Amino acid sequence: MLKIILKSEKFISPFNEKARDLRIQNKPLWLLQRDTLAPYVTHEIELAEEASLPEVQGPCLVYRDNLYFDAAFIETFLNKATKLNHPSQAAFSIKDPAFREHALPLSVSYTQQEDLFLAELWYYPNGPEPTSQPMLINMKSREVGYYHVPVYMATEQGDLVFQVPLRSLIAIDAWVHIFITDVVFGLFSRGARFENRANKSPWFKLYLLSKAVYEGKQVLSTSELVKIGRNCVIDPSVVITGPASIGDNVTIGAGTVIDNCIIGNNVNISQGCQLMLSVVGDGSFLPFRASLFMTTLMENAMVAQNTCLQMCVVGRNTFIGAGSTFTDFNLIPTPLRAMDGRGELSLSNREVLGGCVGHNCRLGSGMIIMPGRMIESDVVLIASNERRVINRNISYEQSDHKLFSSAHLHKRLYPRQDESVEESW
């Protein structure tokens, strides 16, 4: 089958980069799409954003390259579409909890048609056609709690919950969608699929128990649920519970706790770190007692000692100094807002939410970042009496490195979409 990729030229703030090039679950989005579709397609065509669909014969799949979808979603969509054998477009109901609560807020990529929302994903049995019919896909969501907190922070029961889908699709229009994709539609969904399989298959349960007995471990720490790559050095005191995946050439120091995470290749995690429901990109470094909770680090990021990040996204080649804290709860009970796909502040539909740091940033020690704030790519921030608490978005023009005569040493690598810079080196 042919796949036709429609390019999205829009840059995602604060990274100043297209969605297809950003890391999702420790892979560039374009590579994740290719791997997911590999069992179904044999060749591809890429088209510019406004280009017309070519005339081709035979079945084809058409999608916008800012979409994340998992294998379960694609399998369901193609099975239904091929059985109906007519042009079909993926659609969601506003009554679908996972779509309503997580995919729709801050997005601009869905087209509303009565009570349905259409995604930019089509199947054509005989080549592209002018029209298609909506195909409603149930994301099969389930409510999963992730915090039990005092009632003034959440519902009457004091539970903060996600609507976790077993089939996932989301358009990456804002940085919050990366957080949702990696954590809710990624790590939480992986755990939910494991639980679903264990509940449905007594033979699988028996296999897990026998594996645990043979290896002398708890079920969640067995090799069935914790996948470790080659040439890794892991201290015997490290606690790892799955589902978890650890890449090649990884070093993990004594006393570290890792729970349901994706750890990339060539990562160095020092003593006493705490990682939960987080994605750590290739080449990243976490010195002692760094803590990540529901956080994404893209490749070659560094989070220094005693720093805590909760529900954050950090771009590639970025350094965050020691003792910094990214807060995630508004002390004044006003709704949290974040930048949407139009570049405007909108309601994020999140009770708690961390911050986002772009690519190639340098943040000094002791910074405090308020919930939902963004720091643009290529920014340097130095804690001072004038600016230690970041209570608003920081643009490149406000970077502290411009105050020094050596400013030229920190090159701008990620200009905005309508800007250009001189050759960096």
Helices and strands as residue ranges (DSSP letters): E 2-6, E 11-12, E 17-18, G 19-21, E 23-24, E 27-28, H 29-37, E 43-47, E 60-64, E 67-69, H 71-84, E 88-93, H 97-98, I 99-103, E 111-113, E 116-124, E 133-136, E 141-148, G 151-153, E 159-165, E 169-171, H 175-179, I 180-188, H 189-200, H 202-215, G 219-221, E 226-228, E 233-234, E 239-241, E 244-246, E 251-252, E 257-259, E 262-263, E 268-269, E 274-276, E 279-280, E 285-286, E 291-293, E 296-297, E 302-303, E 308-310, E 313-314, E 319-320, E 325-326, E 337-339, E 345-347, E 356-357, E 362-363, E 368-369, E 374-375, E 380-381, E 389-390, G 396-398, G 400-403, G 407-409
